[in-house]
Amino acid sequence: MNFKDPIIDSSEFSLALWLDRVHQGDCIELMDQMPAESIDLIVTSPPYNIKNSTGNGLKNGSGGKWPQAELIRGYADHDDAMPHEEYVAWQRNCLQAMMRILCEDGAIFYNHKWRVQGGLLQDRADIVAGFPVRQIIIWQRNGGINFNPGYFLPTYEVIYLIAKPKFRLAAKANAQGDVWRIPQESKNPHPATFPLALAQRCIDSTKAKTVLDPFIGSGTTAIAAEKSGRQWIGIDISAAYCELARERIGSFV
């Protein structure tokens, strides 16, 4: 299987050009080239804008109390420190592009992280407001470290299930509940990745035939799709991450 980028002709509306490949470029620009209502499922975790924070030690690249943190340098081709309003607008534009290409019975599993900013909870409602959020799934991870005495140690992230009206889960998938206890990924060269088991559960909970991740990173969603016998599309703005994803996917298949 060839994981190199094809030449995309914007006048060609065949989804076959996109399937089972990692595409390098801006995710909104590339999604805008894809056929409308052509994707069954989107599983993704965007950058969290973690370096633009009132309280964490990653701000300004110093590391603070986390001098060895992987995200001190940001991501390849993205510093993860946008002004908050700009970040929210970007993510809303991403979700809008996703909704356009989602089938009428499709869904988005949108993984994000709540945090405390200026002493108040930032729950990402400003990003998902107006989108058809059907459910919030709690991804309970292993614990970490919290130096702030103002709030308890965060041990979970959230997955917004953003679904079109006709979306239904696969048979018996609804019985597994809305709290998923899955440990973080380890030994992955990408600085921030969700675990394969998490992507696998999202995909296996649906009847989707095609799966897209517009922030493919190290390729985890594509590997999960391969394991589940689904076709997939990966996008990332970073050429380095695209190559990493291709290598990881290639070693799996």
Disulfide bonds with the S-S distance in Angstrom:
none
